[in-house]
């Protein structure tokens, strides 16, 4: 059995965890039919033989994980895989693309009883964590069972690095649990090594190897038909406070581009109604996707507030603004837009992807702006220059073309650990 040293703490926190989970259900982030998995109770049997476990928190990480799982399973037909994630949207995405010899489960709560249930049933032969979302109890309990642990596509932003340096013992003990750390970039390698990671390396960014987010072709065709030939741009994954900057940009641009369509995909889809009402108070003509409101010729803003449809929204416009980057949220993965042939704009707060963004800006794939006022300037320039949009999109696709090499190198590094 896994260690139960923190069981009382887990019991005391249980009401808070239950409250948080109810809120996540209301936001369509959790699947109530599979709550047992969150408590560590399996809904599937363990595959026989050697099985590795890979954890990916959300949709972006899940796409990278699915790519890696496919590569590992192709390299060894005797292996099977367990993939865990944390959101309902990621689970839906995974179920559509899960390879054979693989199963999906939700990650258990970071509490002793749930962790024990999970590890006692699955007992993986190797554990792989994607990027840098650590659940300390689960990490240390897995390590205590002498299960080889790998951290892949790891990233430590400068802000996170400074924060962890204020708690050096905690992060050193956490990183010591991993037998191998493969970082997204060479600067990440340096930061990880300084914080205590041993055996840190970089073979490239696995997100470059991830396939584009999927979309329902029939729905896409219907939406594109309703948009027609209108110029359009997408504000992807905007966080609280950014919707006002998007509205100001649209209002400014409509004098020069009167038939412009602005597509707004909020990071928290539960904010769709509030965003729509805010725009209507500014006398913008709004169509809201979750309200089944169609895009009409007079629609100025399309609030795309449904879960798991980002692959659909990215395909509606070739100019994409990355949310979470004007307000200080750290930004989101720009490669999701680049992989779908888009010119990308981001604000100054891309700390979660700072090394990647610097590289993409240098290649011309990403246009970085300093403030909300500059968003309108960048959009106006791109909307009036199709050749510039094409050059930016091509630069992003050229970066992603390195993905197969990254995947091959990563499989080669990981395989000795999952094979034992």
N, C-alpha and C positions, 0 to 999 in steps of 0.2 A: 504493500500500500504506500501511496505518497504520504509525505509528512503532514501531520495534522496540528502542528505547533501553533497555528494562528486561528484555530477553529472558533474560539470564543469571540475574537475580533470579527470574524465573518458573521457570527450570529448577531452581534450588535449592529453591524452594518446592513443586515438583511432588509429591514424596513426601508432604508434609504435606497437600496438597490431596487427593491420592488416598486417604489414610487417612481424612480427614474425609468424603469422598464415600461410602466404604464404610460408615461409621457411619450416614450419612443413609439409605443404601439399607436397612440393617437396621431403621431406624425408619420405613420406608415413606414417607420424605420425598423420595426420588429415584426416578426411573424408569430402571432399568438398560438397558432397551431403547433409550433415547434419550440415552445417554451422549455420543454424538458431538456432539449439539447443545451440550452443556456445554463441549466443546472447540472450539466455533465452527463445526463442520461441519454444513451445513444438511441437513435432511431433506425440504425442499420447495423448489421453484423460486421465484425472486423474481417477484411479480406485475409485469406491464408497467406503464409509466407512473409517475405520481407516487405514492409510497408513504410514509406516515409510520409511525414506530416508537414504540410506547408501552410502557414497562416498569412492571410492577406486581409487587411482591415476592411477596405471599401472597394468600390468599383474599379478605380484606377489600379490599385494594387492587385485586384483580382485578375485583371487582364494580363498583367505581367506574370502572375503566378500560373495562370493557365498556359501561357507560352512556355514557361519553364517546365511545368509538369509534362507537357507533351514532349519536350526535348529529352527529359530524363526517362520517360517510359519508352520512347523510341530507342534509347541507348541500351536499355536492359529490359527484355520482355518478361523477366521473372519478378519485376517490381510492381507494386501497386501504390496508390497515393490516396491520402486523406487531405482534403482542402477545407480549411475553416475560414469563416469571415464573420462580420459583425452586423451587417445591415441587411434588411429585406431586399433592397435594390441589388446589392451585390449577390445575394443568393439567387435571385431570378436570373441575373446575368450568367452566373456560374452554371446553373442547371441547363441553360441553353447551349453551353459550349464545353461541358465537362467531358474529358476524354474517357474512353473505356479503361477499365481497371482503376477507376477513381470514384471516390464518394465525397459528398459535401456534408458538413455539419456546421452548426453555429458554434462559435467559440464560447466556452463556458465562462461564467462570471469569474472574476479573479478572487475567488473565495475557496477556502480549503476543501469543503465538502464537494463543491462542483468540480474542482480540479482533480480531487481523488477519483471521483466517478469517471471523469474523462480519461485520465491516464491509466486507470486500472483496466478499462475496457479496450482502449486503442493501443496502448503501449507501443508507440512507433519505434522503428529501428533508427530513425533519424528525424530531427526537427529543423525546419527552415522557416525563419521569420523574414518577411519582406519589409524592407525599409526600416523604420525606426520607432514603431509604436510598441513599447515594452509594457507588458503586464508582469510586474515583478514577482508576484507569488507563483504564477504559472511558469515563468522562466526558471526560477530557483527550484521549484518542485520537479520540473523536467530534468534539470541538471543533476538533481539528487538521485535520479534513477540511472545515471550514467548513460543517458541517451545523447549521442552526438548532436550538437546544436550549431547551426550556421545562421549568420545574419547576412542577408544578401540585398543588393541594391540599396545599401544603407546610406542615409544622408543625415548630416548634422549641420544645421545652419549655423551661421556665426552667432545669432542670438541664442540658440540652444546651447552652443558650445560655451558661451559666457555663463549661461545659467547653470550648466552642469559643473563648471569649474568651481561654483560655490558649494557644490555637494560632491566633492571628489571621491569620497569613499563609496557612496551609493552607486555612482555610475561605473566606477572601477570594478566593484563587485558584480554588477550586472553584466558588463562586457566580458568579464572573466568567465562567464558561463558559456561563451561561444567559442567553439574550436576554430572557426574561420569567419572573418568579416570581409565581405566583398562590398566595397563602396561604389557609389555612383561616379565619383570623380576623384582625382588625385588630392585636391584640397580636403575632401571628406576623409580620405585615408589619413592625412596628417592630423586632422582633428580627432578622429577615432583613436589613433595611436597615442596621442597626447593624453586622452581621457582614460587610457588603460587597455585598449583592445590589443590583443596579440594576433599575429598572423593576419594582418590587414592587407588588402590588395585591391586593385581596380582593374577591371577588364572592359569597362564601358557601362553605359546606362541601359539596363534591361528594358526600360520603357520604350526604347527605340525599336525593340523587337516585338512589342505587343501589337496585335492586330488592331485595326480601328474599332472603336465602339460600334456595336451592331445597331441596325435599324430595321423596322418593318417596312419592306419595300412598298407595299400597297398604301400604307399610311403616308410614307414619304412622297409617293407620287401624287397623292391627293393634296397634300399641303403645298407642294411645289406648283401644282396646277392652280391652286387658289392664290398663290403669290404672283404667278405669271412672270412677267419680265421685270418686275419692280426691283429697284436697288434695295438691298437688305443687309443688315449687320446683326450680329448676335452678341449680347452681353451674357457671357457664360458663367454660371455659378456665382452670381453677385451676392455679396454678404450685406448685412444690415448697414445702412447708411449710404450704400453705393447707388441705390435706385434713384436718388435725387440727381446725382451726377449724370446718370443715363438719361433722365428726363430732360435735363438742361441741354445735353448734347443734341438730343433729338429736336427740341424746340429751336435751337440755333440752326440746325442743319436743314430744317424743312423749308426755309426760305430759298436755299440754293438747290435742294433736292426735294421738291414738293410731294413726290410719290414715294418717299422713303418709308420703309418698314423696319421698325426696331423690334427685335425679338429679345425678350428678357427671360432668362432661365435662372430663377433664384436658387441659391445653394440650399436653403431651407424651403421646400415647396409649400410648407404650411403658411408661409408669408405671402403666398400668391394673392389672396383676397385683399389683404391690406395694401399691397403694392398696387393692385388694380384700382382700388378706391382712391389711393393717393394720386395716381395719374389722371383719373377722371376728374378729380377736383382741379387739376391743372388744365382741364378742357381738352385732354387728349382722348382720341377715340381708341378704346381698348377692347381687344378680344382676349378672353381668358380660356386657356386650353382645358383646365380641370372643370370649367363650367360648360364645356362642349360648345363654346362660342366660335364659330368659323371665322377665318380671315376673309374679310370683305374688302372691296376696292377702297372703301373709306377708312379701314382700320389703319391706325398709325402705329400702335404698339400691340404686339402679341405676347402675352404673359404665359410662358411655357412652364407651367407649374405642376408637372406630373413626374412621378418618380421613375427612374430607370430609363429615361428617354433621351439622354444627352447625345447618344449616337445619332438620333433622329434630328435633334436641333442643330448639331454641328453641320449637318448636310444641307441646311436651309440657307446658309449664307457663307460667302468666301472671305468675309472680314469678321474676325472674332476678337472681342475684348475679353481678357481673362479676369474674372471677378476675384475678390479677395485681395486685390493688388492696389486699389486706391485707398480703401480703408485698410487699417493695419492688421490683416488676417494672415499674411504669409503667402497669399496667392495659391493658384492651383496649377496642375500639370499642363504646360502649353503644348506638349506633344500630342495630346488628344485632338487638338485642333489641327496641328500641322499634319498629322497622319491622314487628315481628310481634305488636304489640298487647300488650306486656308492661310491667308495673311493674318498674323497675330499681333495684337496690341496688348501691352500690359502696363500697369502702373508701377510706382516705385517700391511697392511692398511685395516683392517676390522672394522673400527670405527663405521660404521652404524649398525653393528651386533656384537659389541664387547662382550657383556655378553653372547649371544648365542654361539659365537665361543669359548669362554673360556670353556663353559660347554661341547661343542662337542669335543674340543681338549682333555679335561679331560677324556672323555669316549672312546677316540680312533677313533672317527668318522671323525675327521678332522686332517690333517697334516699341521702344520703351518711352513712356511719357512721365512727366514729373507731377502732374496734378490734374484735377478734373477739367480745368479750362483747356488743357492741352489735348484731352480726349477728343473734343470736337474738332480741333485742328487736324489731328491725325486721321480721323474718320473722313473729313472733307477731302484731304489730300488723296486718300486711297480710293474713295468713291469716285473721284474724278480722274483716276489713272489706272485703268485696267492692266496696263503693262507692269506697273509697280506691284499690283496685287499678285500677278502671275510670277514675278521674280521672287517675291517674298515666299509664296507658297512653294515654289520649286526649291528654294533654299532649305525649307523645312523638310521636304521629302528627301532631299539629298542627305540630310543628317540621319533620317530614319533608315536610309538604305544600308547603314552600318549595322543594323539590328541583327541580321543572321550571324555575323561574326561574333557579336557580343554574346548571343545565345550559345553558340558553339563553345566559346571560351568558358562561359559560366558552367555549362554542363560538365565540361572536362574538369573544372576545379571541384565541383560538388560531388561527382560520381563516387570517388573513393569513400566518402563519408556515408552516403546512403546505401552503398553496397556492403559496408562494414569491412 
